[in-house]
């Protein structure tokens, strides 16, 4: 894999959020819970977001303070290593409540690289 800089990692986070939004468009929690394909797709993008957050390290908190970066990083660990314990409600709440606010900050960070 080619070397990635912080700007690329921020773009990876934004792309993951965008894809999650697309996957969930028009869906409620009950629909999400019943749709294994969508759950798998959302979880995959959360893995991408989690890994990018890990690679950004303290830069994530410095550029977008006030977000649960530790939680985002930890969610990736659960998805990778404790996949049998994934809580659909926790995933749903994270992507519908936390990610919209995070998107705004990530967009500002990316704009600052231009």
ChimeraX commands (.cxc) that place a marker at each C-alpha (Angstrom):
marker #1 position 0.00,0.00,0.00 radius 0.5
marker #1 position 1.39,3.40,-0.87 radius 0.5
marker #1 position 2.22,5.83,1.90 radius 0.5
marker #1 position -0.75,7.88,3.03 radius 0.5
marker #1 position -0.58,11.27,4.66 radius 0.5
marker #1 position -2.99,12.76,7.17 radius 0.5
marker #1 position -5.00,14.49,4.43 radius 0.5
marker #1 position -5.67,11.10,2.83 radius 0.5
marker #1 position -6.78,9.67,6.14 radius 0.5
marker #1 position -9.21,12.54,6.69 radius 0.5
marker #1 position -10.60,11.92,3.18 radius 0.5
marker #1 position -10.96,8.21,4.03 radius 0.5
marker #1 position -13.02,9.16,7.08 radius 0.5
marker #1 position -15.23,11.47,5.03 radius 0.5
marker #1 position -15.72,8.82,2.35 radius 0.5
marker #1 position -16.68,6.25,5.00 radius 0.5
marker #1 position -19.24,8.64,6.49 radius 0.5
marker #1 position -20.62,9.44,3.03 radius 0.5
marker #1 position -21.00,5.78,2.14 radius 0.5
marker #1 position -22.69,5.01,5.45 radius 0.5
marker #1 position -25.14,7.84,4.78 radius 0.5
marker #1 position -25.88,6.38,1.35 radius 0.5
marker #1 position -26.33,2.87,2.71 radius 0.5
marker #1 position -28.79,4.07,5.37 radius 0.5
marker #1 position -30.79,6.52,3.24 radius 0.5
marker #1 position -34.49,6.07,3.96 radius 0.5
marker #1 position -33.88,3.31,6.50 radius 0.5
marker #1 position -35.02,3.17,10.11 radius 0.5
marker #1 position -33.50,1.09,12.89 radius 0.5
marker #1 position -35.84,-1.87,12.37 radius 0.5
marker #1 position -35.00,-1.98,8.68 radius 0.5
marker #1 position -31.31,-1.74,9.48 radius 0.5
marker #1 position -31.53,-4.58,11.97 radius 0.5
marker #1 position -33.18,-6.87,9.43 radius 0.5
marker #1 position -30.85,-6.02,6.52 radius 0.5
marker #1 position -27.68,-8.09,6.89 radius 0.5
marker #1 position -26.16,-6.68,3.71 radius 0.5
marker #1 position -26.53,-3.08,4.91 radius 0.5
marker #1 position -25.24,-3.95,8.38 radius 0.5
marker #1 position -22.18,-5.56,6.81 radius 0.5
marker #1 position -21.57,-2.56,4.56 radius 0.5
marker #1 position -21.92,-0.07,7.44 radius 0.5
marker #1 position -19.63,-2.12,9.66 radius 0.5
marker #1 position -17.01,-2.27,6.89 radius 0.5
marker #1 position -17.01,1.52,6.58 radius 0.5
marker #1 position -16.77,1.86,10.36 radius 0.5
marker #1 position -13.66,-0.33,10.16 radius 0.5
marker #1 position -12.18,2.08,7.60 radius 0.5
marker #1 position -13.07,5.07,9.78 radius 0.5
marker #1 position -11.63,3.36,12.85 radius 0.5
marker #1 position -8.35,2.50,11.16 radius 0.5
marker #1 position -7.95,6.01,9.75 radius 0.5
marker #1 position -8.62,7.42,13.23 radius 0.5
marker #1 position -5.96,5.13,14.69 radius 0.5
marker #1 position -3.45,6.22,12.07 radius 0.5
marker #1 position -4.21,9.90,12.69 radius 0.5
marker #1 position -3.51,9.40,16.37 radius 0.5
marker #1 position -3.54,12.60,18.43 radius 0.5
marker #1 position -4.05,14.67,15.26 radius 0.5
marker #1 position -7.69,13.54,15.24 radius 0.5
marker #1 position -8.35,15.03,18.66 radius 0.5
marker #1 position -6.29,18.13,17.85 radius 0.5
marker #1 position -8.15,18.89,14.62 radius 0.5
marker #1 position -11.64,17.75,15.71 radius 0.5
marker #1 position -11.81,18.02,19.50 radius 0.5
marker #1 position -14.85,16.94,21.44 radius 0.5
marker #1 position -15.59,13.78,19.48 radius 0.5
marker #1 position -15.32,10.25,20.83 radius 0.5
marker #1 position -12.16,9.28,18.94 radius 0.5
marker #1 position -11.36,6.63,21.53 radius 0.5
marker #1 position -14.80,5.15,20.94 radius 0.5
marker #1 position -14.37,5.20,17.15 radius 0.5
marker #1 position -11.03,3.45,17.46 radius 0.5
marker #1 position -12.44,0.93,19.92 radius 0.5
marker #1 position -15.43,0.20,17.72 radius 0.5
marker #1 position -13.06,-1.05,15.05 radius 0.5
marker #1 position -11.47,-3.40,17.55 radius 0.5
marker #1 position -14.90,-4.80,18.46 radius 0.5
marker #1 position -15.84,-5.22,14.80 radius 0.5
marker #1 position -12.55,-7.02,14.11 radius 0.5
marker #1 position -12.11,-9.13,17.19 radius 0.5
marker #1 position -15.47,-9.42,18.97 radius 0.5
marker #1 position -17.74,-9.41,15.93 radius 0.5
marker #1 position -20.09,-11.86,17.65 radius 0.5
marker #1 position -20.88,-9.16,20.24 radius 0.5
marker #1 position -21.70,-6.30,17.87 radius 0.5
marker #1 position -24.65,-4.33,19.23 radius 0.5
marker #1 position -26.85,-3.12,16.38 radius 0.5
marker #1 position -28.30,-0.31,18.51 radius 0.5
marker #1 position -24.84,0.99,19.40 radius 0.5
marker #1 position -23.81,0.97,15.74 radius 0.5
marker #1 position -27.07,2.66,14.69 radius 0.5
marker #1 position -26.78,5.38,17.33 radius 0.5
marker #1 position -23.14,6.01,16.45 radius 0.5
marker #1 position -23.78,6.41,12.75 radius 0.5
marker #1 position -27.02,8.39,13.03 radius 0.5
marker #1 position -26.14,10.63,15.96 radius 0.5
marker #1 position -22.35,11.01,16.09 radius 0.5
marker #1 position -21.29,10.82,12.45 radius 0.5
marker #1 position -23.34,13.77,11.12 radius 0.5
marker #1 position -21.62,16.14,13.54 radius 0.5
marker #1 position -18.23,14.57,12.88 radius 0.5
marker #1 position -18.76,15.01,9.12 radius 0.5
marker #1 position -18.93,18.79,9.50 radius 0.5
marker #1 position -15.62,18.91,11.35 radius 0.5
marker #1 position -13.92,16.50,8.93 radius 0.5
marker #1 position -15.06,18.62,5.98 radius 0.5
marker #1 position -13.48,21.71,7.61 radius 0.5
marker #1 position -10.22,19.83,8.19 radius 0.5
marker #1 position -10.11,18.68,4.56 radius 0.5
marker #1 position -10.85,22.21,3.34 radius 0.5
marker #1 position -7.88,23.46,5.36 radius 0.5
marker #1 position -5.55,21.22,3.30 radius 0.5
marker #1 position -6.63,22.85,0.03 radius 0.5
marker link #1:1,2 radius 0.2
marker link #1:2,3 radius 0.2
marker link #1:3,4 radius 0.2
marker link #1:4,5 radius 0.2
marker link #1:5,6 radius 0.2
marker link #1:6,7 radius 0.2
marker link #1:7,8 radius 0.2
marker link #1:8,9 radius 0.2
marker link #1:9,10 radius 0.2
marker link #1:10,11 radius 0.2
marker link #1:11,12 radius 0.2
marker link #1:12,13 radius 0.2
marker link #1:13,14 radius 0.2
marker link #1:14,15 radius 0.2
marker link #1:15,16 radius 0.2
marker link #1:16,17 radius 0.2
marker link #1:17,18 radius 0.2
marker link #1:18,19 radius 0.2
marker link #1:19,20 radius 0.2
marker link #1:20,21 radius 0.2
marker link #1:21,22 radius 0.2
marker link #1:22,23 radius 0.2
marker link #1:23,24 radius 0.2
marker link #1:24,25 radius 0.2
marker link #1:25,26 radius 0.2
marker link #1:26,27 radius 0.2
marker link #1:27,28 radius 0.2
marker link #1:28,29 radius 0.2
marker link #1:29,30 radius 0.2
marker link #1:30,31 radius 0.2
marker link #1:31,32 radius 0.2
marker link #1:32,33 radius 0.2
marker link #1:33,34 radius 0.2
marker link #1:34,35 radius 0.2
marker link #1:35,36 radius 0.2
marker link #1:36,37 radius 0.2
marker link #1:37,38 radius 0.2
marker link #1:38,39 radius 0.2
marker link #1:39,40 radius 0.2
marker link #1:40,41 radius 0.2
marker link #1:41,42 radius 0.2
marker link #1:42,43 radius 0.2
marker link #1:43,44 radius 0.2
marker link #1:44,45 radius 0.2
marker link #1:45,46 radius 0.2
marker link #1:46,47 radius 0.2
marker link #1:47,48 radius 0.2
marker link #1:48,49 radius 0.2
marker link #1:49,50 radius 0.2
marker link #1:50,51 radius 0.2
marker link #1:51,52 radius 0.2
marker link #1:52,53 radius 0.2
marker link #1:53,54 radius 0.2
marker link #1:54,55 radius 0.2
marker link #1:55,56 radius 0.2
marker link #1:56,57 radius 0.2
marker link #1:57,58 radius 0.2
marker link #1:58,59 radius 0.2
marker link #1:59,60 radius 0.2
marker link #1:60,61 radius 0.2
marker link #1:61,62 radius 0.2
marker link #1:62,63 radius 0.2
marker link #1:63,64 radius 0.2
marker link #1:64,65 radius 0.2
marker link #1:65,66 radius 0.2
marker link #1:66,67 radius 0.2
marker link #1:67,68 radius 0.2
marker link #1:68,69 radius 0.2
marker link #1:69,70 radius 0.2
marker link #1:70,71 radius 0.2
marker link #1:71,72 radius 0.2
marker link #1:72,73 radius 0.2
marker link #1:73,74 radius 0.2
marker link #1:74,75 radius 0.2
marker link #1:75,76 radius 0.2
marker link #1:76,77 radius 0.2
marker link #1:77,78 radius 0.2
marker link #1:78,79 radius 0.2
marker link #1:79,80 radius 0.2
marker link #1:80,81 radius 0.2
marker link #1:81,82 radius 0.2
marker link #1:82,83 radius 0.2
marker link #1:83,84 radius 0.2
marker link #1:84,85 radius 0.2
marker link #1:85,86 radius 0.2
marker link #1:86,87 radius 0.2
marker link #1:87,88 radius 0.2
marker link #1:88,89 radius 0.2
marker link #1:89,90 radius 0.2
marker link #1:90,91 radius 0.2
marker link #1:91,92 radius 0.2
marker link #1:92,93 radius 0.2
marker link #1:93,94 radius 0.2
marker link #1:94,95 radius 0.2
marker link #1:95,96 radius 0.2
marker link #1:96,97 radius 0.2
marker link #1:97,98 radius 0.2
marker link #1:98,99 radius 0.2
marker link #1:99,100 radius 0.2
marker link #1:100,101 radius 0.2
marker link #1:101,102 radius 0.2
marker link #1:102,103 radius 0.2
marker link #1:103,104 radius 0.2
marker link #1:104,105 radius 0.2
marker link #1:105,106 radius 0.2
marker link #1:106,107 radius 0.2
marker link #1:107,108 radius 0.2
marker link #1:108,109 radius 0.2
marker link #1:109,110 radius 0.2
marker link #1:110,111 radius 0.2
marker link #1:111,112 radius 0.2
marker link #1:112,113 radius 0.2
marker link #1:113,114 radius 0.2
view
